[in-house]
Amino acid sequence: MNKSELIHKVSECCGMSQKDVGSCLNSIIETIQKELSDGEDVVIPGFGSFSVTERSARQARNFQTGKMMKIPATKTVKFKVGKTLKDAVK
């Protein structure tokens, strides 16, 4: 399912226009991005939680040349599935 299909399904369930649902979905995504970029966790009970973790710098091998290269430290987003969602998928 892509974003437009999600908007269509939600609009059918809620009786709202697709334009309104699209605006709400975009606002939710922007809010989650802003909170994560500020270093805050986002928890949606029953669905899951988003958090930012740091990956340390490490050495890796370039398989084409065989040379070792340094990969710098980065931040990444981690998602942990909530119990309700996990049980629904089983």
N, CA, C and O of each residue as an XYZ file, in Angstrom:
360
protein
N       0.845     -1.169      0.000
C       0.000      0.000      0.000
C       0.894      1.237      0.000
O       1.829      1.341      0.794
N       0.597      2.162     -0.890
C       1.356      3.402     -0.917
C       0.561      4.513     -0.225
O      -0.535      4.281      0.286
N       1.125      5.710     -0.216
C       0.526      6.819      0.531
C      -0.870      7.179      0.007
O      -1.788      7.394      0.799
N      -1.035      7.244     -1.303
C      -2.334      7.617     -1.858
C      -3.393      6.560     -1.568
O      -4.553      6.897     -1.331
N      -3.010      5.291     -1.583
C      -3.953      4.227     -1.238
C      -4.347      4.302      0.233
O      -5.502      4.060      0.582
N      -3.384      4.639      1.100
C      -3.671      4.809      2.523
C      -4.649      5.961      2.734
O      -5.601      5.835      3.504
N      -4.421      7.065      2.063
C      -5.321      8.218      2.169
C      -6.723      7.834      1.717
O      -7.703      8.206      2.362
N      -6.830      7.105      0.631
C      -8.137      6.671      0.112
C      -8.872      5.784      1.117
O     -10.061      5.982      1.365
N      -8.167      4.804      1.698
C      -8.783      3.890      2.676
C      -9.254      4.642      3.913
O     -10.364      4.412      4.393
N      -8.411      5.548      4.439
C      -8.768      6.298      5.643
C      -9.960      7.210      5.363
O     -10.844      7.354      6.207
N      -9.986      7.817      4.197
C     -11.111      8.701      3.872
C     -12.414      7.924      3.777
O     -13.468      8.438      4.149
N     -12.357      6.689      3.282
C     -13.556      5.843      3.235
C     -14.029      5.483      4.640
O     -15.228      5.505      4.920
N     -13.092      5.153      5.517
C     -13.443      4.754      6.885
C     -14.006      5.914      7.705
O     -14.949      5.734      8.476
N     -13.429      7.095      7.539
C     -13.794      8.243      8.382
C     -14.872      9.126      7.779
O     -15.454      9.949      8.486
N     -15.149      8.979      6.509
C     -16.121      9.833      5.855
C     -15.591     11.240      5.611
O     -16.369     12.178      5.436
N     -14.279     11.387      5.600
C     -13.654     12.687      5.338
C     -13.203     12.725      3.885
O     -13.088     11.683      3.240
N     -12.948     13.923      3.371
C     -12.449     14.033      2.008
C     -10.995     13.573      1.963
O     -10.277     13.620      2.962
N     -10.583     13.132      0.788
C      -9.195     12.684      0.633
C      -8.233     13.841      0.832
O      -7.116     13.638      1.309
N      -8.647     15.055      0.475
C      -7.794     16.229      0.660
C      -7.538     16.475      2.144
O      -6.408     16.761      2.539
N      -8.597     16.365      2.981
C      -8.442     16.578      4.418
C      -7.575     15.494      5.049
O      -6.717     15.784      5.883
N      -7.803     14.246      4.649
C      -7.011     13.137      5.179
C      -5.554     13.282      4.758
O      -4.652     13.016      5.552
N      -5.316     13.703      3.514
C      -3.953     13.913      3.033
C      -3.237     14.994      3.830
O      -2.059     14.856      4.160
N      -3.958     16.076      4.140
C      -3.373     17.154      4.944
C      -3.029     16.663      6.343
O      -1.966     16.981      6.875
N      -3.934     15.885      6.939
C      -3.680     15.338      8.280
C      -2.481     14.398      8.273
O      -1.625     14.473      9.154
N      -2.417     13.523      7.289
C      -1.309     12.575      7.199
C       0.019     13.303      7.017
O       1.012     12.949      7.652
N       0.041     14.315      6.155
C       1.263     15.092      5.959
C       1.674     15.794      7.241
O       2.864     15.865      7.549
N       0.707     16.317      7.999
C       1.008     16.972      9.273
C       1.589     15.991     10.277
O       2.519     16.325     11.011
N       1.041     14.776     10.312
C       1.546     13.747     11.226
C       2.988     13.395     10.876
O       3.841     13.308     11.759
N       3.257     13.195      9.595
C       4.603     12.827      9.158
C       5.590     13.948      9.473
O       6.688     13.683      9.962
N       5.211     15.198      9.196
C       6.092     16.334      9.476
C       6.370     16.468     10.970
O       7.496     16.769     11.366
N       5.352     16.247     11.804
C       5.524     16.346     13.249
C       6.472     15.264     13.758
O       7.339     15.537     14.589
N       6.312     14.041     13.265
C       7.203     12.951     13.672
C       8.636     13.266     13.252
O       9.564     13.066     14.035
N       8.831     13.759     12.022
C      10.173     14.112     11.550
C      10.790     15.206     12.410
O      11.968     15.127     12.760
N      10.009     16.223     12.753
C      10.536     17.327     13.556
C      10.945     16.854     14.943
O      12.016     17.216     15.429
N      10.104     16.049     15.583
C      10.409     15.549     16.922
C      11.659     14.671     16.903
O      12.505     14.783     17.789
N      11.782     13.804     15.907
C      12.965     12.950     15.812
C      14.221     13.775     15.536
O      15.281     13.488     16.091
N      14.113     14.790     14.692
C      15.288     15.622     14.410
C      15.699     16.444     15.627
O      16.859     16.835     15.752
N      14.741     16.709     16.533
C      15.051     17.409     17.787
C      15.558     16.453     18.869
O      15.864     16.879     19.983
N      15.648     15.162     18.539
C      16.163     14.177     19.485
C      15.117     13.567     20.399
O      15.461     12.844     21.334
N      13.848     13.846     20.147
C      12.769     13.310     20.972
C      12.265     11.985     20.406
O      12.331     11.751     19.200
N      11.765     11.128     21.281
C      11.131      9.886     20.857
C       9.657     10.148     20.583
O       9.061     11.045     21.180
N       9.067      9.366     19.679
C       7.647      9.457     19.379
C       7.046      8.089     19.682
O       7.429      7.087     19.079
N       6.098      8.056     20.625
C       5.483      6.802     21.041
C       3.998      6.853     20.720
O       3.296      7.777     21.131
N       3.521      5.854     19.981
C       2.103      5.713     19.680
C       1.674      4.396     20.322
O       1.949      3.327     19.778
N       0.998      4.463     21.485
C       0.653      3.244     22.209
C      -0.125      2.255     21.330
O      -1.068      2.631     20.634
N       0.285      1.007     21.379
C      -0.347     -0.041     20.605
C       0.206     -0.178     19.206
O       0.099     -1.247     18.605
N       0.795      0.878     18.672
C       1.357      0.845     17.319
C       2.858      0.648     17.362
O       3.381     -0.280     16.745
N       3.562      1.520     18.092
C       5.004      1.386     18.190
C       5.658      2.687     18.597
O       4.986      3.671     18.905
N       6.983      2.675     18.592
C       7.724      3.869     18.980
C       8.888      4.102     18.020
O       9.548      3.168     17.566
N       9.113      5.377     17.730
C      10.223      5.806     16.897
C      11.263      6.446     17.808
O      10.919      7.210     18.710
N      12.521      6.137     17.576
C      13.588      6.759     18.352
C      14.813      6.929     17.458
O      14.947      6.272     16.426
N      15.703      7.828     17.882
C      16.931      8.082     17.141
C      18.071      7.382     17.866
O      18.229      7.541     19.077
N      18.855      6.617     17.142
C      20.026      5.961     17.709
C      21.257      6.403     16.929
O      21.161      6.860     15.790
N      22.409      6.259     17.562
C      23.654      6.638     16.911
C      24.445      5.387     16.542
O      24.573      4.453     17.334
N      24.963      5.393     15.335
C      25.864      4.328     14.896
C      27.275      4.866     15.008
O      27.569      5.967     14.542
N      28.134      4.101     15.617
C      29.521      4.553     15.773
C      30.278      4.400     14.457
O      29.862      3.660     13.566
N      31.378      5.103     14.357
C      32.238      5.001     13.175
C      32.825      3.589     13.120
O      33.054      2.966     14.156
N      33.065      3.097     11.922
C      33.594      1.737     11.791
C      34.393      1.597     10.502
O      34.325      2.447      9.614
N      35.135      0.528     10.420
C      35.914      0.203      9.234
C      35.127     -0.810      8.392
O      34.475     -1.707      8.927
N      35.201     -0.649      7.083
C      34.549     -1.594      6.175
C      35.448     -1.798      4.963
O      36.329     -0.985      4.683
N      35.218     -2.875      4.261
C      36.031     -3.194      3.092
C      35.244     -2.868      1.821
O      34.079     -3.242      1.684
N      35.890     -2.174      0.911
C      35.329     -1.931     -0.410
C      35.600     -3.206     -1.215
O      36.754     -3.518     -1.512
N      34.560     -3.931     -1.562
C      34.737     -5.224     -2.210
C      35.264     -5.108     -3.643
O      35.844     -6.060     -4.167
N      35.067     -3.956     -4.277
C      35.585     -3.788     -5.634
C      37.095     -3.606     -5.646
O      37.783     -4.139     -6.516
N      37.612     -2.848     -4.673
C      39.055     -2.577     -4.658
C      39.788     -3.383     -3.595
O      41.004     -3.553     -3.682
N      39.076     -3.877     -2.602
C      39.702     -4.621     -1.527
C      40.289     -3.734     -0.437
O      40.816     -4.248      0.550
N      40.210     -2.423     -0.592
C      40.778     -1.496      0.382
C      39.810     -1.279      1.544
O      38.589     -1.332      1.393
N      40.411     -1.033      2.706
C      39.609     -0.698      3.881
C      39.229      0.771      3.806
O      40.019      1.604      3.360
N      38.019      1.084      4.244
C      37.566      2.465      4.262
C      36.863      2.753      5.574
O      36.326      1.849      6.214
N      36.869      4.003      5.967
C      36.245      4.391      7.220
C      34.835      4.904      6.951
O      34.634      5.775      6.106
N      33.859      4.357      7.676
C      32.485      4.824      7.593
C      32.245      5.708      8.810
O      32.418      5.251      9.940
N      31.851      6.960      8.606
C      31.694      7.881      9.735
C      30.481      7.532     10.600
O      29.585      6.804     10.174
N      30.474      8.065     11.815
C      29.343      7.876     12.726
C      28.122      8.590     12.154
O      28.242      9.666     11.568
N      26.955      7.988     12.325
C      25.713      8.575     11.823
C      24.595      8.360     12.825
O      24.705      7.551     13.746
N      23.529      9.095     12.628
C      22.309      8.882     13.401
C      21.314      8.175     12.502
O      21.280      8.419     11.296
N      20.503      7.300     13.079
C      19.507      6.582     12.317
C      18.226      6.469     13.130
O      18.248      6.613     14.352
N      17.114      6.213     12.458
C      15.821      6.082     13.123
C      15.542      4.598     13.360
O      15.742      3.760     12.481
N      15.076      4.300     14.565
C      14.744      2.935     14.941
C      13.250      2.893     15.246
O      12.722      3.797     15.894
N      12.569      1.852     14.784
C      11.149      1.673     15.072
C      10.973      0.372     15.837
O      11.454     -0.679     15.414
N      10.284      0.450     16.957
C       9.989     -0.737     17.752
C       8.479     -0.955     17.707
O       7.708     -0.064     18.063
N       8.065     -2.129     17.274
C       6.655     -2.445     17.096
C       5.967     -2.589     18.450
O       6.518     -3.180     19.378
N       4.750     -2.039     18.552
C       3.960     -2.171     19.772
C       3.286     -3.526     19.862
O       3.139     -4.220     18.856
N       2.878     -3.903     21.055
C       2.302     -5.231     21.278
C       1.006     -5.432     20.503
O       0.795     -6.504     19.935
N       0.142     -4.438     20.466
C      -1.134     -4.584     19.763
C      -0.924     -4.837     18.282
O      -1.577     -5.706     17.704
N      -0.027     -4.093     17.662
C       0.271     -4.286     16.241
C       0.927     -5.640     16.000
O       0.602     -6.335     15.038
N       1.845     -6.004     16.875
C       2.527     -7.291     16.742
C       1.531     -8.444     16.816
O       1.610     -9.387     16.029
N       0.586     -8.368     17.766
C      -0.422     -9.408     17.909
C      -1.380     -9.446     16.711
O      -1.819    -10.520     16.300
N      -1.699     -8.282     16.157
C      -2.610     -8.225     15.000
C      -1.995     -8.863     13.760
O      -2.703     -9.441     12.935
N      -0.675     -8.757     13.632
C       0.007     -9.310     12.453
C       0.145    -10.826     12.555
O       0.136    -11.531     11.545
N       0.275    -11.321     13.793
C       0.441    -12.774     13.968
C      -0.729    -13.481     13.448
O      -0.782    -14.710     13.502
